[in-house]
């Protein structure tokens, strides 16, 4: 049963990571002056926040590697209260 829980945690983390990738890609594709940029920034911040929570549920408390791996922009991290 423990392995089933671990498998579901890993699958959930993977889905959350996929959402981060999509949200960050949409944000990167948007023009700086685009009227949808603020909404895309909000979506990216929400996706990253959910991903960080899922990581913490998996026992991964430090997010530096994820920030580097996904190349999460400072403007997204600022929305989360990070710098």
C-alpha positions in Angstrom: 0.0 0.0 0.0 2.9 2.4 0.7 4.2 2.0 -2.8 0.8 2.9 -4.2 0.8 6.1 -2.2 4.4 6.9 -3.3 3.4 6.2 -6.9 0.4 8.6 -6.7 2.6 11.3 -5.1 5.1 10.9 -7.9 2.4 11.0 -10.6 0.8 14.1 -9.0 4.2 15.8 -8.9 4.7 15.0 -12.6 1.3 16.5 -13.5 2.0 19.6 -11.5 5.4 19.9 -13.2 3.8 19.6 -16.6 1.4 22.4 -15.7 4.3 24.6 -14.7 6.0 23.9 -18.0 2.9 24.9 -20.0 2.2 28.0 -17.9 5.8 29.2 -18.2 5.9 28.5 -21.9 2.7 30.6 -22.4 4.1 33.4 -20.3 7.4 33.3 -22.3 5.5 33.5 -25.6 3.5 36.5 -24.5 4.7 40.0 -25.6 5.7 42.2 -22.6 2.9 44.7 -23.5 0.3 42.0 -24.2 -3.1 42.6 -22.5 -3.1 38.9 -21.4 0.3 39.0 -19.8 -1.0 39.7 -16.3 -3.4 36.8 -16.5 -0.6 34.5 -17.8 1.7 35.7 -15.0 -1.0 34.9 -12.5 -1.5 31.4 -14.0 2.2 30.7 -13.9 2.4 31.8 -10.3 -0.5 29.6 -9.4 1.0 26.6 -11.2 4.4 27.1 -9.5 2.7 27.5 -6.1 0.8 24.2 -6.6 4.0 22.5 -7.7 5.9 23.7 -4.7 3.1 22.5 -2.4 3.1 19.1 -4.1 6.9 18.9 -3.7 6.6 19.6 0.0 3.9 16.9 0.3 6.5 14.5 -1.2 9.1 15.6 1.4 11.0 18.0 -0.9 11.3 21.2 1.1 14.0 23.1 -0.9 12.9 24.4 -4.2 16.2 25.9 -5.6 16.7 22.9 -7.9 13.2 23.2 -9.3 13.5 26.9 -9.8 16.7 26.4 -11.8 15.4 23.3 -13.7 12.2 25.1 -14.8 13.9 28.4 -15.1 11.2 30.1 -13.1 11.4 33.9 -13.8 11.8 36.3 -10.9 8.5 38.0 -11.7 6.7 34.7 -11.1 8.6 34.1 -7.8 7.9 37.6 -6.7 4.2 36.8 -7.0 4.8 34.0 -4.5 6.6 36.4 -2.1 10.0 35.0 -3.0 12.9 36.9 -4.4 
